[in-house]
Amino acid sequence: MNLLDYKNLIDGKPIHIATVNSDNNPNLAVASDVRVIEENKIIISVN
């Protein structure tokens, strides 16, 4: 997948990031700012 194809959908939009730790406890964060910097790299800012 080339993230540059989705740059207009991703850049500057908030997204949700969900993970699960080793004890199966969910974690959820809202990334307030996301930027595509290369075809396979993004920068995520979580406040």
N, C-alpha and C positions, 0 to 999 in steps of 0.2 A: 504494500500500500504506500502510495506517495502522499504525504500529508499536504504537500503544496496544492494538490488537486482539491483539497477541502479547506484551504486557508481562509476563504471568505466566510465559511460556516464556523470556523474555530476562533479566529483572531478576535480578541476583545470581548468574548462572550463568557459568562460564568458557566462553569460545569461542576458536576458532582463527581467526587472520587470516592469509591467504596472499596474497602479492603476487609479482610478477616484475619485476626491474629491466630496464633497457634492454639489458643484456648477456644476457638470458634466464636469469639466476640466480634461483632461487627464494628467497623469504624467508618464514619462518613464525614467528609469535609467538602466545603464549597470552595472551589478555586475561583477567586474573584477576577482573575485576569489570566488569559492563556494566549500565547503567541507561538506561531509556527516560525521556526528560524531556519530549518533545512528540511529536505524531503523526508527525513526520518527523525527529526528532533523538534521538541516543543519545550517552551518554558512555562512553568505553572507557578502562579503566585497564590498562596493560601494565606488569608489574613485571619 
